[in-house]
Amino acid sequence: MLKIDLTGKRAFVAGVADDGGFGFAIAKAMAEAGATICLGTWPPAMARKVTVPFLMVSGAHDKQVAPDRVRELYTDVASAEKVFVDLACSSHNAMWERNHLLLFRASLEWLTQGTVNGMKSGMLKLGYDAPRATQ
């Protein structure tokens, strides 16, 4: 297991319906690393009030949360520092699938540096041909 200290960091994790999904696993790992975790959901009016740095990841083949819904959230969030990652060949269970290391690297970079592939904002496709910005 990768050792990371998230003491003093706060994270909001949406979409934790049970202990079997990657949202739960992410929240659990972050809490074990010292972060304060808040679980919840995102109505558009609430998303428009979010101004903290924000990372969203969507599996291209996610059937539980449609990628278009995550893109809508990306649009609604008011933060100037927000990154949307479109993860190829992945479903809602991306942490156990082919591109899991891309997910882990993106998450780690975001948590430690506030960027993904050096970007503080924008939309990225990871796991396709090569990482590239789409916006």
C-alpha positions in Angstrom: 0.0 0.0 0.0 1.2 3.5 -0.9 2.0 5.6 2.2 0.5 9.1 1.9 -0.2 11.6 4.7 -3.5 13.4 4.2 -3.7 14.9 7.7 -5.4 18.2 7.5 -7.0 17.6 4.1 -10.7 17.4 3.6 -12.5 15.4 0.9 -16.1 15.2 -0.3 -16.9 11.8 -1.8 -20.2 11.4 -3.7 -21.8 8.2 -4.8 -21.0 5.9 -1.8 -24.1 3.7 -1.9 -22.5 0.7 -0.1 -19.1 -0.8 0.8 -18.6 -2.6 -2.5 -17.9 0.4 -4.8 -14.8 2.4 -5.5 -16.3 5.5 -3.8 -16.3 3.7 -0.5 -12.8 2.3 -1.1 -11.5 5.8 -1.9 -13.2 7.3 1.1 -11.9 4.6 3.4 -8.3 4.9 2.1 -8.3 8.6 2.4 -9.7 8.4 6.0 -7.0 5.9 6.9 -4.4 8.3 5.5 -5.7 11.0 7.9 -8.2 13.0 5.8 -11.5 14.2 7.0 -14.2 12.7 4.8 -17.7 14.0 4.0 -20.1 11.8 2.0 -23.0 13.1 0.0 -24.8 13.9 -3.2 -24.7 16.9 -5.7 -27.8 18.9 -6.6 -26.9 21.5 -9.2 -27.6 24.4 -6.8 -25.1 23.0 -4.3 -22.5 22.3 -7.0 -22.6 26.0 -8.1 -21.4 27.0 -4.6 -18.3 24.7 -4.7 -15.2 26.8 -5.1 -12.5 24.5 -3.8 -10.3 22.4 -6.1 -12.4 19.5 -7.5 -11.5 16.2 -9.3 -14.1 14.1 -11.1 -13.4 10.7 -12.7 -15.8 8.9 -14.9 -15.3 5.4 -16.4 -16.2 5.5 -20.1 -18.4 2.4 -19.7 -19.9 3.3 -16.3 -23.5 2.0 -16.1 -24.1 3.2 -12.5 -23.4 6.9 -13.0 -23.6 7.9 -16.7 -20.5 9.8 -17.8 -22.8 12.6 -19.1 -24.1 13.1 -15.6 -20.5 13.6 -14.3 -19.8 16.0 -17.2 -23.0 18.0 -16.1 -21.5 18.1 -12.5 -18.2 19.4 -14.0 -20.1 22.2 -15.7 -22.1 23.0 -12.6 -19.2 23.2 -10.2 -18.0 26.8 -9.8 -14.4 26.1 -8.9 -11.7 27.5 -11.2 -9.6 24.5 -10.3 -11.5 21.5 -11.5 -10.4 18.5 -13.6 -12.7 15.9 -15.3 -11.0 12.6 -16.2 -12.6 10.4 -18.8 -11.1 7.0 -18.0 -11.0 4.6 -21.0 -12.0 0.9 -20.7 -13.5 1.5 -17.3 -16.8 1.1 -15.5 -17.9 2.2 -12.0 -15.4 -0.3 -10.7 -12.4 1.3 -12.3 -10.1 0.7 -9.3 -10.2 -3.1 -10.1 -10.0 -2.8 -13.9 -7.4 -2.5 -16.6 -6.7 1.2 -16.2 -6.6 1.2 -12.4 -3.1 2.5 -12.3 -4.1 5.6 -14.3 -6.8 6.2 -11.8 -4.4 5.8 -8.9 -1.8 8.1 -10.4 -4.3 10.8 -11.3 -5.8 10.6 -7.7 -2.3 10.7 -6.1 -1.2 13.7 -8.2 -4.4 15.5 -7.4 -4.1 14.9 -3.7 -0.4 15.9 -3.5 0.0 18.6 -6.2 -3.5 19.7 -7.1 -3.1 18.7 -10.7 -3.6 15.8 -13.1 -1.0 15.5 -15.8 0.1 19.0 -14.8 -3.4 20.5 -15.3 -5.3 22.4 -12.7 -8.4 22.6 -14.8 -9.9 21.1 -17.9 -11.0 17.7 -19.2 -8.7 14.8 -19.8 -8.9 11.5 -21.5 -6.7 8.9 -19.9 -6.1 5.3 -21.2 -7.0 6.0 -24.8 -4.1 6.5 -27.2 -2.2 9.0 -25.1 -3.3 11.4 -22.3 -4.7 14.5 -24.0 -6.7 17.5 -23.0 -10.2 17.8 -24.6 -10.9 21.3 -23.6 
